[in-house]
């Protein structure tokens, strides 16, 4: 199968095919369409899983299993479904299975984000401290709040899509995001300089 051909917009400028179109092409046998989807979602999906897992290894295992399930499910793909919520629902279900087998640690196992022995300039030191604090705050959020926050920030999902993935109402998602953002902002208030 040939590479997916960019579609032209009304203005005549090419645009990339939608995720759903790429998945339909992949289901029809176009391996290049899968490569494009993988490149689009590789980073956001891995970061979503990593922020929920106790180790890089566990996140990598869940990441690989998520893509394996996409491959296995390609023939059953429904073109009317949105791809991103479908992908993140697979990842979230795998996370739920993972947590049932191994409950998450109460504290992050590895709190080091940056090599502290490196002679960082003062601005970089503040940035490093804020990133470390953000990661610690994220791990301290209630699982439902962290999940909603990561689905929005890492997955790029809308409130409606997050509600679909999590099986909750839109207003519940809004509430979880509001509480998560309030807690994160309070813990990072001196980081906006």
C-alpha positions as CSV (number, residue, x, y, z in Angstrom):
1,X,0.0,0.0,0.0
2,X,1.3,3.5,-0.7
3,X,1.9,6.1,2.0
4,X,-1.2,8.0,3.1
5,X,-1.7,10.9,0.8
6,X,-2.3,14.3,2.5
7,X,-5.8,15.5,1.9
8,X,-6.3,19.0,0.5
9,X,-8.4,21.6,2.4
10,X,-10.8,24.0,0.9
11,X,-8.0,26.5,0.6
12,X,-6.0,24.0,-1.4
13,X,-3.3,23.5,1.2
14,X,-2.5,19.8,2.1
15,X,-3.3,18.5,5.5
16,X,-2.4,15.3,7.2
17,X,-5.1,12.6,7.2
18,X,-7.2,12.3,10.4
19,X,-6.2,9.6,12.9
20,X,-9.5,7.7,12.1
21,X,-8.6,7.7,8.3
22,X,-5.2,6.4,9.1
23,X,-6.6,3.6,11.3
24,X,-9.0,2.7,8.5
25,X,-6.1,2.6,6.0
26,X,-4.2,0.4,8.5
27,X,-7.1,-2.0,8.9
28,X,-7.1,-2.3,5.1
29,X,-3.5,-3.3,5.2
30,X,-1.5,-0.1,4.9
31,X,1.4,-0.5,7.3
32,X,2.6,3.1,6.6
33,X,-0.6,4.4,8.1
34,X,0.2,2.5,11.3
35,X,3.7,4.0,11.4
36,X,2.2,7.5,11.1
37,X,-0.3,6.8,13.9
38,X,2.5,5.4,16.1
39,X,4.6,8.5,15.5
40,X,1.7,10.8,16.4
41,X,0.9,9.1,19.6
42,X,4.2,7.5,20.8
43,X,5.2,10.4,23.1
44,X,1.8,11.3,24.5
45,X,0.9,7.7,25.2
46,X,4.2,6.8,26.8
47,X,4.1,9.9,29.0
48,X,0.5,9.1,30.1
49,X,1.5,5.6,31.1
50,X,4.8,6.7,32.7
51,X,3.1,9.2,35.0
52,X,0.9,6.4,36.3
53,X,3.5,3.7,36.7
54,X,6.0,3.0,39.4
55,X,8.8,2.4,37.0
56,X,10.0,3.1,33.4
57,X,9.9,-0.7,32.8
58,X,6.3,-1.0,33.8
59,X,5.4,1.9,31.6
60,X,7.3,0.4,28.7
61,X,5.6,-2.9,29.1
62,X,2.1,-1.3,29.1
63,X,3.1,0.9,26.2
64,X,4.1,-2.2,24.1
65,X,1.0,-4.1,25.1
66,X,-1.2,-1.1,24.1
67,X,0.2,-1.0,20.6
68,X,0.0,-4.8,20.4
69,X,-3.7,-4.6,21.1
70,X,-4.2,-1.9,18.5
71,X,-2.5,-4.2,16.0
72,X,-4.7,-7.2,17.1
73,X,-7.9,-5.0,17.0
74,X,-7.4,-3.4,13.6
75,X,-9.8,-5.7,11.8
76,X,-12.6,-4.7,14.2
77,X,-11.9,-1.0,13.9
78,X,-15.1,1.0,13.6
79,X,-14.4,4.1,11.4
80,X,-17.0,6.2,13.2
81,X,-15.1,5.9,16.5
82,X,-12.5,8.6,17.4
83,X,-9.0,7.0,17.5
84,X,-7.4,8.9,20.4
85,X,-10.1,8.0,23.0
86,X,-10.1,4.4,21.8
87,X,-6.3,4.2,22.1
88,X,-6.2,5.8,25.5
89,X,-9.1,3.6,26.7
90,X,-7.0,0.6,25.8
91,X,-4.0,2.0,27.8
92,X,-6.3,2.9,30.7
93,X,-7.8,-0.6,30.8
94,X,-4.2,-2.1,30.9
95,X,-3.3,0.3,33.7
96,X,-6.3,-0.8,35.7
97,X,-5.2,-4.5,35.2
98,X,-1.7,-3.5,36.2
99,X,-2.9,-1.7,39.4
100,X,-5.0,-4.7,40.4
101,X,-2.0,-7.0,40.1
102,X,0.5,-4.5,41.7
103,X,-1.0,-1.5,43.6
104,X,0.9,1.7,43.0
105,X,3.5,2.7,45.6
106,X,2.4,5.5,47.9
107,X,5.4,7.5,46.9
108,X,7.3,7.6,43.6
109,X,10.2,5.1,43.6
110,X,12.6,7.4,41.7
111,X,12.3,11.1,42.5
112,X,15.4,12.1,40.6
113,X,14.6,13.9,37.4
114,X,17.9,15.6,36.7
115,X,21.5,14.8,37.7
116,X,22.0,17.1,40.7
117,X,25.8,17.0,40.4
118,X,25.7,18.9,37.1
119,X,26.6,22.6,37.7
120,X,23.3,24.1,36.5
121,X,22.9,27.9,36.1
122,X,20.5,29.4,38.7
123,X,17.5,29.6,36.2
124,X,18.0,26.0,35.2
125,X,18.1,25.0,38.9
126,X,14.8,26.7,39.5
127,X,13.3,25.0,36.4
128,X,14.6,21.6,37.5
129,X,13.2,22.1,41.0
130,X,9.8,23.0,39.5
131,X,9.8,20.0,37.2
132,X,10.7,17.7,40.2
133,X,7.9,19.3,42.3
134,X,5.4,18.9,39.4
135,X,6.2,15.2,39.1
136,X,5.9,14.7,42.9
137,X,2.6,16.7,42.9
138,X,1.3,14.6,40.0
139,X,2.1,11.4,41.8
140,X,0.3,12.7,44.9
141,X,-3.0,13.5,43.1
142,X,-5.9,11.1,43.5
143,X,-5.7,8.5,40.8
144,X,-8.9,9.8,39.1
145,X,-7.6,13.4,39.1
146,X,-4.2,12.4,37.8
147,X,-5.9,10.3,35.1
148,X,-8.1,13.1,33.9
149,X,-5.2,15.6,33.9
150,X,-2.9,13.3,32.0
151,X,-5.6,12.4,29.5
152,X,-6.1,16.1,28.8
153,X,-2.5,17.2,28.8
154,X,-0.6,14.2,27.4
155,X,-3.5,12.6,25.4
156,X,-4.9,15.9,24.1
157,X,-8.4,14.6,24.8
158,X,-11.5,16.9,25.2
159,X,-13.7,16.7,28.2
160,X,-16.2,14.6,26.3
161,X,-13.5,12.2,25.2
162,X,-12.1,11.9,28.7
163,X,-15.6,11.2,30.0
164,X,-15.9,8.5,27.3
165,X,-12.6,6.9,28.2
166,X,-13.2,7.0,31.9
167,X,-16.8,6.0,31.8
168,X,-17.8,9.1,33.9
169,X,-19.8,12.2,33.1
170,X,-18.4,15.4,31.6
171,X,-19.1,17.4,34.8
172,X,-17.3,14.8,36.9
173,X,-14.3,15.2,34.5
174,X,-14.5,19.0,34.8
175,X,-14.5,18.6,38.6
176,X,-11.5,16.3,38.7
177,X,-9.6,18.6,36.4
178,X,-10.5,21.6,38.5
179,X,-9.3,19.9,41.7
180,X,-6.1,18.6,40.0
181,X,-5.2,22.0,38.6
182,X,-5.9,23.8,41.9
183,X,-3.6,21.4,43.7
184,X,-0.9,21.7,41.1
185,X,-1.0,25.4,40.9
186,X,-0.8,25.7,44.7
187,X,2.3,23.5,44.8
188,X,3.9,25.4,41.9
189,X,3.0,29.0,42.7
190,X,6.6,30.2,42.9
191,X,7.4,28.5,39.5
192,X,5.7,31.1,37.3
193,X,8.6,33.6,37.5
